Amino acid sequence: QVQLVESGGGLVQPGGSLRLSCTVSGMNFKLNTMGWYRQAPGKQRELVARITSGGSTNYADSVKGRFTISRDNAKNTVDLHMNSLKPEDTAVYYCNAKYVSRDLGWGQGTQVTVSS
């Protein structure tokens, strides 16, 4: 059974940092592209960052230079390091796994709130 479990969300002031982590089980983690998505109230879910099985990364323009995605194939985890957070980064963040563009699973989501 595929499971993705996120952790690390919370409330942070503008300019602050958070690290989200996603632990994955039930799949051959190292073969999959892992991504972080987010959904703000009233908006569609959007891709924030993803990392391929080979370690290539890409980011949404809105987070380039501030967020970093990384993976640990030995621990079956994918992290999202978020720096210089802005109020517009407030959203529920979801972990996703894909294999050759096919969705394998989603996490339950973790809330990130950026507010003073």
Residue pairs with C-beta under 8 A, 6 or more apart in sequence:
1 25
1 26
2 24
2 25
2 26
2 27
2 97
2 104
2 105
3 24
3 25
3 26
3 105
4 22
4 23
4 24
4 95
4 96
4 97
4 105
4 106
4 107
5 22
5 23
5 24
5 95
5 107
5 108
6 20
6 21
6 22
6 93
6 94
6 95
6 107
6 108
6 109
6 110
7 20
7 21
7 22
7 23
7 110
8 18
8 19
8 20
8 21
8 110
9 18
9 20
9 93
9 110
9 111
9 112
10 18
10 111
10 112
10 113
11 113
11 114
11 115
12 18
12 85
12 112
12 113
12 114
13 114
13 115
13 116
14 85
14 86
14 87
14 114
14 115
14 116
15 84
15 85
16 85
16 114
17 81
17 82
17 83
17 84
17 85
18 82
18 85
18 112
19 79
19 80
19 81
19 82
20 36
20 79
20 80
20 82
20 93
20 95
20 110
20 112
21 77
21 78
21 79
21 80
22 34
22 36
22 77
22 78
22 79
22 95
22 107
23 75
23 76
23 77
24 34
24 76
24 77
24 78
24 95
24 97
25 76
26 105
27 97
27 99
27 104
27 105
29 73
29 76
29 97
30 53
30 73
31 53
31 99
32 53
32 97
32 98
32 99
32 104
33 50
33 51
33 52
33 53
33 97
33 98
33 99
34 50
34 51
34 69
34 71
34 78
34 95
34 96
34 97
34 98
35 47
35 48
35 49
35 50
35 51
35 69
35 95
35 96
35 97
35 98
36 47
36 48
36 49
36 50
36 69
36 78
36 80
36 93
36 94
36 95
36 96
37 45
37 46
37 47
37 48
37 93
37 94
37 96
38 45
38 46
38 48
38 89
38 91
38 92
38 93
38 94
38 112
39 45
39 46
39 91
39 92
39 94
39 109
40 88
40 90
40 91
40 92
43 91
45 94
46 60
47 60
48 59
48 60
48 63
48 67
48 80
48 93
49 57
49 58
49 59
49 60
49 63
49 67
49 68
49 69
49 80
50 57
50 58
50 69
51 57
51 69
51 70
51 71
51 78
55 71
57 69
59 67
59 69
62 88
63 82
63 89
66 82
66 83
66 84
66 85
67 80
67 81
67 82
67 83
68 80
68 81
68 83
69 78
69 79
69 80
69 81
70 78
70 79
70 81
71 77
71 78
71 79
72 78
72 79
78 95
80 93
82 89
82 112
85 112
85 114
86 114
87 114
87 115
88 114
89 112
89 114
90 112
90 113
90 114
90 115
91 111
91 112
92 109
92 110
92 111
92 112
93 109
93 110
93 111
93 112
94 106
94 107
94 108
94 109
94 110
95 106
95 107
96 103
96 105
96 106
96 107
97 103
97 104
97 105
98 104
